[in-house]
Amino acid sequence: GETLYRNPATRDLYADRTRITDHYVDPDNSAILERTLIEKGRIDDFRVQQYDTENKAFWASISARLIDFQG
């Protein structure tokens, strides 16, 4: 449930938000993404609206892989 890595461009786009759900216009999308990762181990081209550093909504395409980090 925590972000282990993000590149500098991601930090510049999103800023540092306390909770992952704070990135999403619809916080339920975070749960959908998490559930899909747990069930399938990956997600490709998950399209959602998110907030940038100025709290303006934009469309994003998310791809992610579930990993086991240090056990």
Backbone hydrogen bonds, N-H to C=O, Kabsch-Sander energy under -0.5 kcal/mol:
donor,donor_aa,acceptor,acceptor_aa,energy
4,L,2,E,-0.6
10,T,7,N,-0.7
11,R,7,N,-1.8
12,D,8,P,-2.2
13,L,9,A,-1.8
14,Y,10,T,-2.7
15,A,11,R,-2.4
17,R,15,A,-0.8
22,D,19,R,-1.3
23,H,20,I,-2.0
24,Y,21,T,-1.1
25,V,49,Q,-2.3
26,D,49,Q,-0.5
29,N,26,D,-2.4
30,S,27,P,-1.2
31,A,27,P,-0.8
32,I,28,D,-1.9
33,L,29,N,-2.4
34,E,30,S,-2.5
35,R,31,A,-2.7
36,T,32,I,-2.4
37,L,33,L,-2.3
38,I,34,E,-2.2
39,E,35,R,-2.5
40,K,36,T,-3.1
41,G,36,T,-0.5
41,G,37,L,-2.1
43,I,64,A,-2.3
46,F,62,I,-2.9
47,R,45,D,-0.8
48,V,46,F,-0.5
48,V,60,A,-2.1
50,Q,58,F,-2.8
51,Y,23,H,-2.5
52,D,56,K,-1.9
53,T,13,L,-1.2
55,N,52,D,-2.0
58,F,50,Q,-2.3
60,A,48,V,-3.2
62,I,46,F,-2.4
62,I,60,A,-0.5
64,A,43,I,-2.4
66,L,41,G,-2.4
69,F,67,I,-0.6
70,Q,68,D,-0.6
